Amino acid sequence: MTKFFTNKKILFGLGTLFILLLWFVISLLFDKNSMIFPSPISAFKAMIELLGKKVTYQYLGLTLLRMLIGFSIAFFFALILGIFAGHNPGFYTFLKPLMNVLKSVPTVAFVYLFIIIFQPKYAPIYVVILVSLPILFESVVTGIKKTDPDVLDAARVDGANKITEVLRVRLPLASSYILVGISSSLAMSFKIEIMAEVLTGMTKGGIGAAISAFQGSEANLNNVFGYTLIVIIIVLLFTSLSEYLKKVFINK
């Protein structure tokens, strides 16, 4: 009996069942016709229907494309800045306030700022850049700082210059931390991209735009919940990947 209540897989399953039960009870109490707050059954049916439509994959592809564009730009700058900051504590201290601000400013503020400054269709990309940059930056800096000094000394004895030291020693050894940082921020970037698409309202295509199209239409809220379930599954996949990489590379 004790093993039953301490088994993580069993507890995770029970937690999932509790969420589904709570969802079902709320739908019965507040929405008997499944119009405003659909039941889990209605939402899963809607998800299956959406997965059978070509347009769903087009929306998903556009959202992922915009997210990856912003994420790639953020990673480029995080890699450059992180390498310098990892080598130079003073430069890291100089950049720390900026990274703290980027992590602290509400994402919604970024969205409305970019809607005003740039075209709304580009706002989600810029938001992903600014939100994911500090996380990726910290992962690069951590990886650079964790480099074994003995390995660096051996490389220097072999005649490695600064560039060779970074490209052939520090970055390869820091790759596990960088990889974990990438996987950890993917799920967040995906959610941020969708939220920005919903808030801009004018972004063509994408999961967020599809959800936004159903605003004020009670009959279509099943589809909103269906899209939400698809997003949850993708986020869980990103999160599972992150946890696996942490277990393999960090928590050895």
C-alpha positions in Angstrom: 0.0 0.0 0.0 2.9 2.4 0.8 4.5 1.7 -2.6 1.1 2.5 -4.2 1.1 6.0 -2.7 4.8 6.7 -3.4 4.9 5.4 -7.0 5.4 8.4 -9.2 3.7 6.9 -12.2 0.6 6.0 -10.2 0.5 9.4 -8.5 0.9 11.1 -11.9 -1.9 9.1 -13.3 -4.1 9.9 -10.3 -3.3 13.6 -10.7 -4.3 13.4 -14.3 -7.6 11.7 -13.5 -8.3 14.3 -10.8 -7.9 17.1 -13.4 -10.3 15.4 -15.8 -12.8 14.7 -13.0 -12.6 18.3 -11.8 -13.0 19.6 -15.4 -16.1 17.3 -15.9 -17.7 18.5 -12.7 -17.2 22.2 -13.6 -18.7 21.6 -17.0 -21.8 20.0 -15.4 -22.2 22.8 -12.8 -21.7 25.8 -15.1 -22.5 24.6 -18.6 -25.1 21.9 -19.0 -25.3 22.4 -22.7 -21.4 22.3 -23.3 -21.6 25.7 -25.0 -19.5 27.9 -22.7 -17.4 25.4 -20.8 -17.3 22.1 -22.8 -16.8 18.8 -21.0 -13.6 16.7 -21.5 -15.5 14.4 -23.8 -16.7 17.3 -26.0 -13.2 18.8 -26.1 -11.5 15.5 -27.0 -14.1 15.0 -29.8 -13.3 18.4 -31.1 -9.6 17.8 -31.0 -10.0 14.5 -33.0 -12.1 16.4 -35.6 -9.5 19.2 -35.8 -6.6 16.7 -36.2 -8.5 15.3 -39.2 -8.4 18.6 -41.0 -5.6 19.8 -43.2 -6.0 23.4 -42.1 -5.1 22.5 -38.5 -1.7 21.4 -39.6 -1.3 24.5 -41.6 -2.1 26.6 -38.6 0.3 24.6 -36.4 3.0 24.8 -39.0 2.7 28.6 -39.2 2.9 29.0 -35.5 5.9 26.7 -35.2 7.6 28.5 -38.1 7.2 32.0 -36.5 8.3 30.6 -33.1 11.4 29.0 -34.6 12.3 32.2 -36.4 12.2 34.2 -33.2 13.8 31.4 -31.2 16.7 31.1 -33.7 17.4 34.8 -33.6 17.3 34.8 -29.8 19.7 31.8 -29.7 22.2 33.5 -32.0 22.4 36.6 -29.8 22.4 34.5 -26.6 25.3 32.4 -27.9 27.4 35.4 -28.8 26.6 37.3 -25.6 26.9 34.2 -23.5 30.3 33.3 -24.7 31.7 36.8 -23.9 29.8 36.9 -20.6 31.1 33.4 -19.6 34.6 34.5 -20.2 34.3 38.0 -18.6 32.5 38.3 -15.2 32.4 42.1 -15.6 30.5 41.8 -18.9 28.1 39.3 -17.3 27.5 41.7 -14.5 26.9 44.5 -17.0 24.3 42.5 -18.9 22.6 41.1 -15.8 20.2 44.1 -15.3 19.1 43.9 -18.9 18.4 40.1 -18.7 16.5 40.7 -15.4 14.3 43.3 -17.0 13.5 41.1 -20.0 12.5 38.3 -17.6 10.4 40.7 -15.4 8.5 42.7 -17.9 5.0 41.2 -18.5 4.8 39.5 -21.9 1.6 41.4 -22.7 3.5 44.7 -22.5 5.9 43.5 -25.1 3.1 42.4 -27.4 1.3 45.8 -27.3 4.7 47.6 -27.6 5.5 45.7 -30.8 2.0 46.1 -32.2 2.5 49.9 -32.0 6.1 50.0 -33.3 6.0 47.3 -35.9 3.3 45.5 -37.9 1.1 43.2 -35.8 2.0 40.2 -37.9 5.6 40.5 -36.8 4.9 41.2 -33.1 4.8 37.5 -32.0 8.3 36.9 -33.4 9.8 39.8 -31.5 8.1 38.7 -28.3 9.6 35.2 -28.6 13.0 36.8 -29.1 12.9 38.9 -26.0 11.3 36.3 -23.8 13.6 33.4 -24.7 16.8 35.4 -24.9 17.6 35.6 -21.1 16.9 31.9 -20.6 19.1 30.9 -23.5 21.8 33.4 -22.4 21.9 31.9 -18.9 22.3 28.4 -20.2 25.2 29.4 -22.4 26.9 31.3 -19.6 26.4 28.4 -17.2 27.9 26.0 -19.7 30.9 28.1 -20.4 31.6 28.6 -16.6 31.2 24.9 -15.9 34.1 24.0 -18.3 36.7 21.9 -16.5 39.9 24.1 -15.8 42.1 21.0 -16.3 40.7 20.5 -19.8 41.4 24.2 -20.6 44.9 24.0 -19.3 45.6 20.9 -21.5 44.3 22.7 -24.5 46.5 25.7 -23.8 49.5 23.5 -23.4 48.7 22.1 -26.9 48.8 25.6 -28.3 45.1 26.4 -28.5 44.4 30.1 -28.9 41.3 31.9 -27.7 39.2 31.1 -30.7 40.2 27.5 -30.8 39.6 27.2 -27.1 36.0 28.5 -27.5 35.1 26.5 -30.6 36.8 23.2 -29.8 36.8 23.1 -26.0 34.3 25.4 -24.2 31.3 25.1 -26.6 31.5 21.3 -27.0 31.7 20.9 -23.2 29.0 23.4 -22.7 26.7 21.8 -25.3 24.8 19.8 -22.7 23.8 22.9 -20.7 22.9 24.7 -23.9 20.8 21.8 -25.2 18.9 21.7 -21.9 18.4 25.4 -22.1 17.0 25.1 -25.6 14.6 22.3 -24.7 13.5 24.1 -21.5 12.6 27.3 -23.3 10.9 25.7 -26.4 7.6 25.0 -24.5 7.5 28.5 -23.1 8.3 30.1 -26.5 5.5 28.0 -28.1 2.9 29.2 -25.5 4.2 32.8 -25.9 3.9 32.7 -29.6 0.3 31.5 -29.4 -0.6 34.1 -26.8 0.9 36.9 -29.0 -1.0 35.6 -32.0 -4.3 35.9 -30.0 -3.5 39.4 -28.7 -2.5 40.8 -32.1 -5.6 39.4 -33.7 -4.4 40.4 -37.1 -1.8 37.6 -37.5 -2.8 35.5 -40.5 -2.8 31.8 -39.8 -1.4 30.1 -36.7 -3.1 28.4 -33.8 -3.5 31.7 -31.9 -5.3 33.3 -34.8 -7.6 30.2 -35.1 -8.5 30.5 -31.4 -9.0 34.3 -31.7 -11.4 33.8 -34.6 -13.8 32.0 -32.3 -14.0 34.9 -29.8 -17.6 35.7 -28.9 -18.9 32.6 -30.7 -20.3 30.2 -28.0 -21.1 27.5 -30.6 -17.4 27.2 -31.5 -15.9 27.0 -28.0 -15.5 23.3 -28.5 -13.0 24.1 -31.1 -11.2 26.5 -28.8 -10.9 23.7 -26.2 -9.8 21.3 -29.0 -7.0 23.6 -30.1 -6.0 24.0 -26.5 -5.7 20.3 -26.0 -3.4 20.1 -29.1 -1.3 22.9 -27.6 -1.1 21.1 -24.2 0.1 17.9 -25.9 2.8 19.7 -27.8 3.9 21.6 -24.7 4.0 18.3 -22.7 6.2 16.8 -25.4 8.7 19.8 -25.2 8.6 19.5 -21.4 9.2 15.8 -21.4 12.2 16.3 -23.8 13.6 18.9 -21.4 13.3 16.6 -18.4 14.9 13.7 -20.3 17.8 15.9 -21.4 18.3 17.2 -17.8 18.3 13.6 -16.5 20.8 12.5 -19.2 23.2 15.4 -19.3 22.9 17.4 -16.0 21.6 15.0 -13.3 23.9 12.1 -14.2 
